[in-house]
Every structure is written in C-alpha cells, then in structure tokens.
Amino acid sequence: MIVVMKQNATGAQVANVLARVEQLGCRVHLSEGEERTIIGVIGNGRPLDRERIERWEGVERTVPILRPFKLASRDFHPQDTVVSINGMAVGGRQLIVMAGPCSVESHDQLLEAAWAVKEAGGCVLRGGAFKPRSSPYSFQGLGEEGLRLLAQARAETGLPVVTEVMEPQLVPLVTTYADILQIGARNMQNYALLHAVGKAQRPVLLKRGLMSTIEELLMAAEYILSHGNDRVILCERGIRTFEKYTRNTLDISAVPMLKQLSHLPVIVDPSHGTGKWRLVEPVSRAAVAAGADGLLIEVHPHPEEALSDGAQSLRPDRFTSMMRGLRPVAEAVGRTL
C-alpha cells in the first residue's frame, strides 16, 4: 500500500505516520518528491485498515499496490532510481556503457581491453572471473586470480568493475574486488544468492533469465530490494525462443515495459542478446532509442582467440566505431554518452 501525504504535510506528521505504520508491524519506505511525500508500506500478511490510516493527520489518501512486486514497482516509488557507483550515475541522463571481455584470460588481454574501453568512452569494465558454462569441459574462468586481475585493471584505468558472482558463499570474496555484483541469467532465480547480494549492500546488476518473464525478473529484484539494498540495475539480455539465427531473442519491448512498471534503471546486453558481433551495434542503437539507461558490451582484443564468446565480441576498433555511432542516437532521445 502507498500512503500519499498532503502537499502541506509537516515533517512531524510524516514522522508520526512512519512510526504508527511500523507499530502495526509493517515496513516503510519514504519517497520525498518535489511536491508530495509518499510512504510505501510493506505489510506483514494482515490486512490494513485503509480508512483508519486516511484519518491520520497529514494523510491525503492511500493507494493499494496490486502488483506482486512491491518495492520494485513504480507505484511504490514514482521517481526513477539512480544508482550511484563511484560518482557515476546509472539511470541518469548519461548512458552508462559497461564493456570488456566475457572472460578474464590474462593480464595483457584484460589490460588491452580495459584501456580500449576507457579510451572509447566506456564507464565500467566488465569481465568474468567465474564462468557458468553449458559444458563442464569449457573454460570456467580464473577464479580469484581473475578477480585480482580485474582489481589491477581498475587501479590502472580508474574504471569500476562489474563481475559475476555465482554462489552465496562467494559473495564476500567477490565483494572484496568488485564494485558491482552481477547475477547472471542462469542464477536469476537462485534465491539464496539473491538474498546474499541483497545483504551485501553493493550495487547489483541483475540479468533476466533465459526463459523468464518480465514479472519474474522484477520478483527476483524484489528479493534484493527486500534487504534494503535499492542499488539494483536490471539487464535485458535476450530470451530463448524458436529462432535459430541469433543466440537469443533480444526483447527490445522489455525496456519501455520495465521502465513503465518499475523505477529501477535498465540496461541492455546486445552481445548475449544476439550472439553475433555484426548485430551488436545496430541492436545497441535500438536499445538506446527504446530508453535503455546503458549497455553491456563484450570487447576482446583478439576475438578469434577468445576462450569464451568470441563470436559476439567486438574488437577495440569496432567498439570505438560503435560508440561514435551511438552518440547521435543518444542525443536524439535526450541522453549523453
């Protein structure tokens, strides 16, 4: 439920409503807008007497939230959430491009990719230290050594790091090295992991599952938000369909739909969404035009030698060209790059 305060409600009246709602055994979330204060109420399973609450001083009305995702709902939090990471704002006017190799393979490979990303205008370095693969015989990542290499690249380039965490037990380790914790598509409904990253109070990049609905993605975000960690970034990365010409089917419509349903920032991963490097640039332009707050791009200095996902990785020169081509699209929709 949402409690909408009157436009002239005093600070004391707001504080009184917060205290009385908590006395009812509910959790509260305060959203102070320019014109009105809204108090989100998360119930304890018992029905709340809306008429009683509407009689409290300073309360204008109450509005029930009918969607199963409460904290992620735009009804609950009307203003866009902007996730701050080392002075960078995800969900603001600037488009945030996160880029780098699918897997951290070596010091030289990572540093070459990292400098290429930075020089082209990328904001965040991505790279996998732990890699969930379809085959147990495929490269599984360098583990903690990969995390150390990512930290070294951050120290040299100044780029914050996003990397995937695969198990609840690994959250403290990955948090030591990473600025953003990524939940991969295969782990979107790993609820123990969602609880763990929520408790970690670090920014989380949550990828949509391979066969998950938009509502299931938002319900996964709800697990993280339920721990008071509101720095959640949603990622559309394509879903499985009957189409065989692309690796996945990138759901461009998910971007405006998520922005309509939720206040959380949304980025798009056209690399996994298509599986083909030639499609990454045009799909990136489409994502920006559709309202995405950023992109997640795979960049490798030598894709033909990549230990994972070489077919969808851009060479540094192609990434630079793509970034140049994105600028006029960003400007056309009122964004900067």
C-alpha positions as CSV (number, residue, x, y, z in Angstrom):
1,M,0.0,0.0,0.0
2,I,1.1,3.6,-0.6
3,V,0.3,6.4,1.8
4,V,0.1,9.7,0.0
5,M,0.7,12.7,2.3
6,K,-1.0,16.1,1.8
7,Q,1.0,18.7,-0.1
8,N,1.4,20.8,3.1
9,A,2.1,17.9,5.4
10,T,4.6,18.8,8.1
11,G,7.7,16.8,8.9
12,A,6.2,15.9,12.3
13,Q,3.1,14.5,10.6
14,V,5.3,12.4,8.2
15,A,7.3,11.1,11.2
16,N,4.1,10.3,13.1
17,V,2.7,8.2,10.1
18,L,6.0,6.4,9.8
19,A,6.1,5.5,13.5
20,R,2.4,4.4,13.5
21,V,2.8,2.2,10.4
22,E,5.9,0.5,12.0
23,Q,3.8,-0.1,15.2
24,L,1.4,-2.1,13.0
25,G,4.3,-4.5,12.2
26,C,4.9,-3.2,8.7
27,R,8.0,-1.9,6.9
28,V,8.1,1.6,5.4
29,H,9.9,3.2,2.5
30,L,9.9,7.0,2.4
31,S,9.9,8.8,-1.0
32,E,10.1,12.6,-0.8
33,G,9.2,14.2,-4.1
34,E,9.3,17.9,-5.0
35,E,5.5,18.3,-4.4
36,R,4.5,15.3,-2.2
37,T,5.8,12.8,0.2
38,I,4.8,9.2,-0.4
39,I,5.2,6.4,2.1
40,G,5.4,2.9,0.9
41,V,4.0,0.3,3.3
42,I,5.0,-3.4,3.1
43,G,2.5,-5.4,5.1
44,N,3.1,-8.3,7.5
45,G,0.4,-10.5,6.0
46,R,-2.5,-9.0,7.9
47,P,-5.0,-6.6,6.1
48,L,-4.5,-2.9,6.9
49,D,-7.4,-0.6,7.7
50,R,-7.0,2.0,4.9
51,E,-9.9,4.1,6.2
52,R,-8.3,4.3,9.6
53,I,-4.9,5.4,8.1
54,E,-6.6,8.0,5.9
55,R,-7.9,9.7,9.1
56,W,-4.3,10.3,10.4
57,E,-3.2,13.9,10.3
58,G,-1.4,14.9,7.1
59,V,-2.6,11.9,5.1
60,E,-4.4,12.7,1.8
61,R,-5.2,9.1,0.7
62,T,-4.0,5.5,0.5
63,V,-3.5,3.5,-2.7
64,P,-3.3,-0.3,-2.7
65,I,-0.4,-1.9,-4.7
66,L,-1.9,-4.8,-6.6
67,R,1.3,-6.0,-8.3
68,P,3.2,-8.9,-6.6
69,F,6.5,-6.9,-6.8
70,K,6.1,-4.0,-4.3
71,L,9.5,-2.4,-3.8
72,A,10.4,-2.7,-7.5
73,S,7.1,-1.1,-8.5
74,R,6.8,2.4,-9.9
75,D,3.6,2.7,-8.0
76,F,5.6,2.3,-4.8
77,H,8.5,4.6,-5.9
78,P,7.3,7.0,-8.6
79,Q,10.6,8.7,-9.2
80,D,13.4,7.0,-11.2
81,T,16.0,5.4,-9.1
82,V,19.5,6.5,-9.9
83,V,22.2,4.0,-8.8
84,S,25.4,5.8,-7.7
85,I,28.7,4.0,-8.3
86,N,32.0,5.8,-7.5
87,G,30.5,9.1,-8.6
88,M,28.8,7.7,-11.7
89,A,25.0,7.7,-12.0
90,V,23.2,4.7,-13.6
91,G,19.7,5.8,-14.6
92,G,20.6,9.5,-15.0
93,R,20.9,11.5,-18.2
94,Q,24.2,9.9,-19.2
95,L,24.2,6.5,-20.8
96,I,26.5,4.1,-19.0
97,V,28.4,1.6,-21.2
98,M,29.9,-1.4,-19.4
99,A,32.3,-3.2,-21.6
100,G,35.2,-5.7,-21.6
101,P,35.9,-9.4,-22.3
102,C,33.5,-12.2,-21.5
103,S,36.2,-14.0,-19.5
104,V,39.4,-12.7,-17.9
105,E,42.0,-14.7,-19.5
106,S,45.3,-13.0,-18.8
107,H,46.8,-9.7,-17.5
108,D,47.7,-8.5,-21.0
109,Q,44.4,-9.4,-22.5
110,L,42.4,-7.7,-19.8
111,L,44.5,-4.5,-19.8
112,E,44.4,-4.2,-23.5
113,A,40.6,-4.5,-23.4
114,A,40.3,-2.2,-20.4
115,W,42.2,0.7,-22.0
116,A,40.3,0.3,-25.2
117,V,37.0,0.6,-23.3
118,K,38.2,3.7,-21.4
119,E,39.6,5.5,-24.5
120,A,36.4,4.9,-26.4
121,G,34.2,6.3,-23.6
122,G,33.2,3.3,-21.7
123,C,32.4,3.8,-18.0
124,V,32.7,0.4,-16.4
125,L,35.0,-2.6,-17.0
126,R,33.2,-6.0,-17.3
127,G,34.9,-9.3,-17.1
128,G,34.1,-12.8,-15.9
129,A,36.3,-14.4,-13.2
130,F,33.9,-17.3,-12.6
131,K,32.1,-18.5,-15.7
132,P,29.0,-20.7,-15.7
133,R,29.2,-22.7,-18.9
134,S,26.8,-25.1,-20.6
135,S,29.6,-27.6,-20.9
136,P,31.7,-28.8,-17.9
137,Y,34.7,-29.1,-20.3
138,S,34.6,-25.4,-21.3
139,F,36.8,-22.7,-19.8
140,Q,35.4,-22.0,-16.3
141,G,37.3,-18.8,-15.6
142,L,40.4,-18.0,-13.5
143,G,38.5,-17.6,-10.2
144,E,40.2,-15.4,-7.6
145,E,43.2,-14.8,-9.9
146,G,40.7,-13.3,-12.3
147,L,39.3,-11.1,-9.6
148,R,42.8,-9.9,-8.7
149,L,43.5,-9.0,-12.4
150,L,40.2,-7.0,-12.5
151,A,41.3,-5.1,-9.4
152,Q,44.7,-4.3,-11.1
153,A,42.9,-3.1,-14.2
154,R,40.7,-0.9,-12.1
155,A,43.8,0.6,-10.4
156,E,45.5,1.3,-13.7
157,T,42.5,2.6,-15.7
158,G,40.2,4.0,-13.0
159,L,37.3,2.1,-14.4
160,P,34.9,0.5,-11.8
161,V,34.5,-3.3,-12.2
162,V,31.4,-5.4,-12.7
163,T,31.8,-9.2,-12.5
164,E,29.5,-12.2,-11.9
165,V,29.1,-13.9,-8.5
166,M,27.7,-17.5,-8.8
167,E,27.3,-18.7,-5.2
168,P,26.2,-17.2,-1.9
169,Q,29.5,-18.4,-0.3
170,L,31.4,-16.4,-2.9
171,V,29.7,-13.0,-2.3
172,P,32.2,-11.8,0.4
173,L,35.1,-12.7,-1.8
174,V,33.8,-11.1,-5.0
175,T,32.7,-8.0,-3.0
176,T,36.3,-7.6,-1.9
177,Y,37.3,-6.9,-5.6
178,A,34.2,-5.8,-7.5
179,D,32.2,-2.5,-7.5
180,I,29.1,-4.1,-9.0
181,L,27.9,-7.7,-8.4
182,Q,26.4,-9.3,-11.4
183,I,23.7,-12.0,-11.2
184,G,23.9,-14.0,-14.4
185,A,20.9,-15.2,-16.3
186,R,21.2,-18.8,-15.1
187,N,21.1,-17.5,-11.5
188,M,18.3,-15.0,-11.7
189,Q,16.1,-17.3,-9.6
190,N,18.8,-18.5,-7.2
191,Y,17.0,-17.1,-4.2
192,A,19.8,-17.9,-1.7
193,L,22.2,-15.9,-3.9
194,L,19.7,-13.0,-4.3
195,H,19.4,-12.8,-0.5
196,A,23.2,-12.8,-0.2
197,V,23.8,-10.0,-2.6
198,G,20.9,-8.0,-1.1
199,K,22.6,-8.3,2.3
200,A,25.9,-7.3,0.8
201,Q,24.6,-3.7,0.2
202,R,26.6,-3.4,-3.0
203,P,25.2,-2.4,-6.4
204,V,23.7,-5.4,-8.2
205,L,23.4,-6.0,-12.0
206,L,20.5,-8.4,-12.3
207,K,20.2,-10.2,-15.7
208,R,16.9,-11.6,-17.0
209,G,16.8,-15.4,-17.0
210,L,16.9,-17.3,-20.3
211,M,13.2,-18.2,-20.2
212,S,12.0,-15.7,-17.6
213,T,9.1,-13.3,-17.8
214,I,9.3,-9.6,-17.0
215,E,7.4,-10.2,-13.8
216,E,9.7,-13.0,-12.8
217,L,12.7,-10.6,-13.3
218,L,11.0,-7.9,-11.1
219,M,10.2,-10.5,-8.5
220,A,13.9,-11.5,-8.4
221,A,14.8,-7.9,-7.9
222,E,12.3,-7.8,-5.1
223,Y,14.4,-10.3,-3.1
224,I,17.4,-7.9,-3.3
225,L,15.4,-4.9,-2.5
226,S,13.8,-6.6,0.5
227,H,17.1,-6.3,2.3
228,G,17.2,-2.5,1.9
229,N,19.6,-2.7,-1.0
230,D,18.0,-0.3,-3.5
231,R,21.0,-0.2,-5.9
232,V,19.6,-2.7,-8.4
233,I,20.2,-2.4,-12.1
234,L,18.0,-4.6,-14.4
235,C,19.5,-6.1,-17.5
236,E,17.7,-7.4,-20.6
237,R,20.0,-9.9,-22.3
238,G,17.6,-11.9,-24.6
239,I,15.4,-14.9,-24.0
240,R,15.1,-18.3,-25.6
241,T,12.7,-18.6,-28.5
242,F,12.4,-20.9,-31.5
243,E,14.6,-18.5,-33.6
244,K,17.9,-20.1,-34.7
245,Y,19.6,-17.2,-36.5
246,T,20.5,-15.4,-33.2
247,R,21.8,-16.9,-30.0
248,N,18.8,-15.4,-28.1
249,T,15.9,-13.2,-29.0
250,L,16.6,-9.7,-27.5
251,D,13.3,-8.3,-26.2
252,I,13.6,-4.6,-27.0
253,S,10.0,-4.1,-25.8
254,A,11.1,-5.2,-22.3
255,V,13.0,-1.9,-21.9
256,P,10.0,0.5,-22.1
257,M,7.8,-2.1,-20.3
258,L,10.3,-2.3,-17.4
259,K,10.6,1.5,-17.3
260,Q,6.8,1.7,-17.1
261,L,6.4,-0.9,-14.4
262,S,9.5,-0.2,-12.3
263,H,11.6,2.7,-11.1
264,L,14.9,0.7,-11.4
265,P,17.4,1.5,-14.2
266,V,17.5,-0.8,-17.2
267,I,20.5,-1.7,-19.3
268,V,20.7,-4.0,-22.4
269,D,23.2,-6.7,-23.3
270,P,23.2,-6.9,-27.1
271,S,26.2,-9.3,-27.1
272,H,24.4,-12.2,-25.4
273,G,21.1,-11.0,-26.8
274,T,22.3,-11.7,-30.4
275,G,25.4,-13.8,-30.2
276,K,26.8,-12.2,-33.3
277,W,29.2,-9.2,-33.3
278,R,27.8,-7.8,-36.5
279,L,24.4,-7.3,-34.7
280,V,25.8,-5.7,-31.6
281,E,26.0,-2.1,-33.0
282,P,22.5,-1.9,-34.6
283,V,20.8,-3.5,-31.6
284,S,22.7,-1.2,-29.3
285,R,21.3,1.8,-31.2
286,A,17.8,0.3,-30.9
287,A,18.2,-0.2,-27.2
288,V,19.2,3.4,-26.6
289,A,16.3,4.6,-28.8
290,A,13.9,2.4,-26.7
291,G,15.0,4.1,-23.5
292,A,17.8,1.9,-22.0
293,D,20.0,3.6,-19.4
294,G,23.1,1.8,-20.6
295,L,24.7,-1.1,-22.4
296,L,26.7,-4.2,-21.5
297,I,29.1,-5.0,-24.4
298,E,31.7,-7.7,-24.9
299,V,35.1,-6.4,-26.1
300,H,38.1,-8.6,-26.7
301,P,41.4,-7.6,-28.3
302,H,41.5,-10.8,-30.3
303,P,38.0,-12.4,-30.5
304,E,39.2,-15.2,-32.7
305,E,41.4,-16.4,-29.8
306,A,38.8,-15.8,-27.0
307,L,38.2,-18.7,-24.6
308,S,34.5,-17.8,-24.4
309,D,32.0,-15.9,-26.6
310,G,34.4,-14.8,-29.3
311,A,31.7,-14.8,-31.9
312,Q,29.8,-12.0,-30.2
313,S,32.8,-9.9,-29.0
314,L,33.8,-6.6,-30.6
315,R,37.4,-5.8,-31.4
316,P,38.5,-2.5,-29.9
317,D,38.4,-0.6,-33.2
318,R,34.8,-1.8,-33.8
319,F,33.8,-0.9,-30.2
320,T,35.2,2.6,-30.8
321,S,33.3,2.9,-34.0
322,M,30.1,1.7,-32.3
323,M,30.5,4.3,-29.5
324,R,30.8,7.1,-32.2
325,G,27.6,5.9,-33.9
326,L,25.7,5.8,-30.6
327,R,26.2,9.5,-29.8
328,P,23.7,10.9,-32.3
329,V,21.1,8.4,-31.2
330,A,21.7,9.2,-27.6
331,E,21.3,13.0,-28.3
332,A,18.1,12.3,-30.3
333,V,16.5,10.8,-27.2
334,G,17.9,13.5,-24.8
335,R,20.8,11.4,-23.4
336,T,24.5,11.9,-23.4
337,L,27.3,9.4,-23.9
